[in-house]
Amino acid sequence: MKQLGEVVLPDGLVWSDRHDAAPVEQTVVRTLGGKPVIWAKNLTGGTPVTLVAQSDAAWLDRPTVEALALLAAQAGASFILTWEEWSGHVMFRHDTPPALTVTPLWPGHDRFTATIRLLRV
């Protein structure tokens, strides 16, 4: 089952960056002599979660789109994302807008493709 808060998501939805996020942040600067100074730390959250409803795999209906828009409009709110066997807290990624992109399959139609940009917290 795939669900964000109380909103049930279609099974064909794809978590496009599930295995892309790196658990380590690293900064490298060079001294005047040319030697690298490296700082590294483990990340405990803040990794992106991008959910994609593609036209050939999953469509969202109008009530689902409207429910997602209501969730995205809640500043600072976090929600439980259930993705098959995984579950965790996420919030919408408003730092890289738009957090929710919705496109109708056909003009005036009630089926949509979408990209939902979340952040693990």
RAFENJO-V7461 format. One line per field, one symbol per residue. ss: DSSP state (2 for helix, 1 for strand, 0 for the rest). phi: phi as a letter, one per 30 degrees, with the letter a starting at -180 (. if undefined). burial: # if it has 9 or more other ideal C-beta (glycine too) atoms within 8 Angstrom, else .. A space follows every 10 residues. Layout:
ss->???
phi->???
burial->???
This chain:
ss->0111001100 0001100000 0001111111 0000011111 1100000111 1110000001 1222222222 2200000011 1110011111 1102220001 1111000000 1111111111 0
phi->.bacicddcd dddccdcecc dcdbcbbbbc dddjddcbcb bdccaiddbc cbccdcbacc cedddddddd dddcdidcbd ccbhdcbadb bddddbdddb cbbddbeicc bbcabccbbd b
burial->.###..#.## .####.#... .......... .......... ..#...#### ####...### #..##.###. ##......## ##......## ###.....## .#.##..... ########## .
